[in-house]
Amino acid sequence: MASCSNSSNIRSSVNAITITNGGGSRLLATLPSIAGVTAGQVIRYDVLAAGYTTAIASDASTSEVFGVVEAYNSTTNTMNVVVYGSINMPNTYVFDMGSGGGCGGNDIYFLSGTTKGALQNLAPVETNYVIKPIYQVAPHGNFTGIVMNYLGYKIGGDVEASLVETQAVGSISYVLGGSLRETTFEDGVVEANVSHALPISSYSEFYNLFGLSFGYVERLHTTTTIPASVNINQTASQTASPTAPPYDGKVFAIDTSNNYLLISRPPDAPRAEPSKPILITVASGTVSIPIDSTEIYATLTPTIQTNQTFQYGLWDNSPISLGEKITLKVKPKGIQVSIPDTVTVVNLVASGISLAGQDLNARISALE
């Protein structure tokens, strides 16, 4: 059993890996093409989606790197991915973040924390982002540099902060109504009387707690233009395999710019089969849409209703009309600091230091 849910293990059944030496040594893998991924992008293996996707340094789980896409072969519909060593690097996904790249100049490029699959000449600076050097500019032979794929480290060092609060994710509360609060709530809280789609990348706490038990949104990439007759809430299906349960869902959203269909699915239902088209029931009949990849994009929240009634009054008990809403906590807020057993500090400047409720400055003065 794997010890980590974000394993980057190579799937030997779909990878062809060779070691080449032609002006430079490198480890090269040939993968089937990935929708939306182009030459110059950094990719990783996503266990949840059961496939390769672009890496990003905004979180430790998404900054694991399999390699860098060097080229796309349209004849075989495959990609050449450099796992390590010499590469002819396209400039499309190499970003110049300005000066400050260190004494060596713009020679080391890091995984971006803001743009998926991109490399940048300066390391990320945001707290909890991962600093991961990937590419070394070093022209030799027909190559522009070297893929290094060094071990990354999270910004913040030994002393790290994390989000917490007393109200746990999944808690239900009542909020008094009003012109503002009827529609606007603090970050991390949603109205509970309707279902919400929470992208897993942004709401990992809710996903880790409830998984897909309330349903989920599946994102399907199609190889063709989505017909204008396809609309939200239309029924989606696939021809059932003899050994598989029937596919059922509804169109949740449509991304025509990137050719994505988002389908709401029942709890823990199996994903669509990329080898079969999605059938959408439209006004004129059925539309068949080919797909080439699927992923679990978001988890759904339950709808929560109540028969509880409240009566409101002023200070003198005269009645007033005031509604309320049920809210669901979906994301934590607040900060806690985790400090290891031993911390080495070069210089410490503080106006007052207290240990176990006692003033340390006073005790040091008394000793002196």
N, C-alpha and C positions, 0 to 999 in steps of 0.2 A: 504493500500500500504506500502510495507516495506520501512524503512528509510535508509537501507543499502543494497547494491547489493551483499555483501559478507555474507549474513545471514547464521548462523549455526543452524537454526531451525531444530528440529528433524522431520523426515517424519514418522508419526505414522503408516502409512499404511504398512511400510516395516520393522519396528523395533519392537523387543520384548524386553521389559525392565523389569528386575526383581531386587529385593533387596534381597541379600543373606547374611547369617550370619553363617559361618562355620570356626571359628578361626579368623574371621575378617569380618567387615561389608563393603559392597560395592554396587555400582550401576552398573549393568551388562546389556549390550545390545547385542542382537543377530542379526547380519546383514548377508545378502547374501555375499558370497566371492567376493573380488575385485581383478581383474587381476593385478598381480604384487605386491600385498600387502601381507606381511607375518607377523608372530607373532613378537611382539616387536616394531612394527612401530606405529607412532602417526598419526592419520587420522583426517580430517576435512570434512565438507560438502561444495562442490563447487557448487554454484548456476548456474554458466555459463555452467558447464558440466552436471548439474542435477544429481549429484552422489557424492559418497565419494571418496576422494583421500588423498594422504599423505600431511601432513602439513610441512611447512618450515618457519624458522624465518627471512628470508631475506626481508620480506615485511609484513606490518600490515595485508593486506588482505589475506595472505596465512598462517598466524600464528595462526588463530583461530583454536581451538582444540575441537573435539568431544570426543575423548577418545584414549586409547592405546589398540592395538590388543594383547590379551593374548594368544589365541590359535585358530587353524583352525580345523574344524570338516569335514573330508573328506567324511564321510557318508552322512551328510546333506548338504555339500558344503556351510557351513556357518562359520562365525567368531564370537568368543566371544570378545566383546570390553568392557573394563572397563572404564566407564565414570568417576567414582570417587570411591576412596576407595582401599581396599586391592587387590593386584595383585601378581601373580607369574610371574615375569618379565624375559623373555629370555635375554641372554647377547648379542645376535647377533647384535642388533642395539643400543647398549650402548657403546659409544666411550670414551676412555681415552685420553684426550687432554694434559696430563702431569700434573705437580704439579701446585699448586696455587688455589686449590678449596676452600680456606678459612679455618677457624679454625676447622670446623667440618670434614674436609677431604672430600672424595668422597662420600658424602651422598645425596646431592641434584643434580639432573640431569636436564638439560635445553634442550629445543627444539633447534635442530641444525639449523644454518643459511646457511649451505653449502651442507648438505646431506638430501634429502627429507625423512621425516618420522623418522629420527634418533634422539637419545638423546645423550648428551655429558655432561661430568662432570664439564666443565667450561662454563660460560656464554659467548655468542658471544660478540665480541668487535668492530665489524665493525659499522661505522656510519649508522644510520637509520635501523639497524637490531633490532629485537625485543627480549628482554630478557624475557623469559617465563619459569619459573620453572614448571616441569611436574611430576617428579618422585622423591619420597623420599625413600631412602634405610632404611628399618625398618623391619627386619625379625620378623615374628610372625605366629605361627601355620604353615600352609602349604604355606605361602606367603612370598615373598622376600621384599615387601615394599608397598608403597601407591601411587596411582595416585592422584595428588593434583589439577592440572589444574588451577593454580593461574592466575590472571589478569596480562598480560604482559605489558611492557612499552618499547617505542622506544628509542634506544641509541641516545643521543644528548641533552636530557633534554628540557628545555624551549626554548633554542636558537637552531634553526634548519636551515640547509641549504637545498636548493632544486635547481634542474637544470632549468635554463632558458636561453634564448638568444633572440636577436632581430629578427632573422629569424625564423618565426613561422613554426611549423610542417605543412606539406602540401605545403610549398612554392616551386616554381619551379625556377631554375636558369640555366644559361649557364656557362660551364667551358671550358676554352681553352684547346685544345688537347696537346699531348706531349707523350713521351715514358713512362712517369710515370703516368701522370694524366689521360691518356686515360682509365686506368683500376683501379686506386686507388683514393679514395676520403676520406675526413675526416670522422670521426665517426658520424653517424647519417644521412648520405647522401648516396643515392643509384642512380645508373643510371636509368633514367626514361623511356627509350625506351623499357625496358623489365619488366615483372611483377616479383615481389619479394614476397616471403612468409615471413612475419614478425611474429615470435612467440609472442603471446599475452603477455606472462609472461615478455618479454623483451622490447616490444614496446607498452606499455599500452597507451602512449600519442596518438599515431597514431590510435590505436583501439578505444579509447574513442571519438576521433574526427570523424572517418569515419565508425566505426563498421564493418559490413560485406558487405558494399555497393559495393565493387569491387570483391567480391568472397572471399572464405576462404578455408583453408585446414582442412579436417576432419581426425582425427587419429582413426583408427579402430583397436581394439585388436582381434586377431584370436586365436582360441583354437587349431589350427593345424599348421603344417609347411607350409609356403607359397611356392607353387610350383615354380620351376625354370622357367617355361614358362611365369610367370607373370613379365611384364616389365613396365617401365615408359611410360606414354602417352597412355596406353591401356584403353579402355572404361570400366567404372564400372557402374553397375546397380543393382537394386533389383526388385523383383516381386512386382508390385504396389498393394497397398490395394485399395479396392473399394472407400474409402473415402479419400485417400491420393494421392498427385501428384506423378508422376513417379520419381524415383531416377535416377539422371544422374551425371556423373563426370568422371574424368580421374585419372589414377594412377600417383601420384606426386612423391612419394618416397616409398622405401621398407626398413623396418628395420627387417631383418631376425633374428637378435640376440634376439630381444624382441617380435617377432611376431606381428609387427605393419604394417598396410597398411595405407599410407597417400594418401588421395583422394582430388584432387582439385574440388571445388564445385561452382556453380553459386551464384550470390549475394543473401543472405538471404534465400537460399534453406533449407528445413527441413533436419535434420540429418537422418542418416540411422537408421533402426529399428534393434536393437540387436537380435530380435527373428527370423530374416530372414538372410539367407546367402547373401554375396556379389557375384555378377556374373561378372567375368572379361573375356572380349573377347580377346582370344589369337589366335595365328596362326592356331591352330588345332581345334578351336571351342570355347567353353565356359567352364571356370573353376569356380566351386562353392566353396566359402570359408566361413565357419561359423565364426561369430563374436559374442563376448559376451559383448562388451562395445564400446562406441564411445565418442569422445570429440572434441570440436572445438580447434584446436591446433594453427593455425596461420591465420592472415588476409592477403589478397593479396593486392598489390599495383596496380594501373592502369598502362597501357602502354600509354606513352605520345609521340606523334609524332608531328613534325612541318615542315612546308614548308618554314620557314624563312631561308634566305641565308645571309651569311656575307662575306665581302671582307676585307682582311688583307693586310697591307703594313708596310714597315719599316719607319724610321723617315723621309726619303726622298721621301716617297710615292711609292717606288718601290714595286711591288706586291710580296707577299710570300704565300706559301701554308700552311695553318694551320687549322686543324679541330676544332670542338667543340662538347661537349656532353651536353645533358639536364640532370639535376639532380633534385631529389625530396628529400625534407627534411622529414625524418621519425622519428627522435629522437632529442630532444633538447640537447644542450650543454651549459656549463657555470654554474655559481653559483650565487644564491641570498641568502641573510641571512634574516630570519624572526625572529624578537625579540618581545616578549610580552610587554605590557604596563609597567609592573613592573618586574625588575630583581634584585635579591639579590646576591651580590658578597661578598665573605669572604675576598679575597685578590685580588687587581687589580694592575698589573704592566704594565705600558705603557710608551713608550718614548715620546709620545705626544698625547694629547686628544683635539679634536675639536668638538664643539657643534654649530650647525647652522652657520658654517663658522667662528666662533670665537675661539681663542686659550684659552681653559679653564685654563691651567696652568698660563698664564699671568694674567687672571682676578682674580684668587685666590691669586697670589702674590700681586696684587694691593690692594685687600681687607686686606691682612695681614699688 
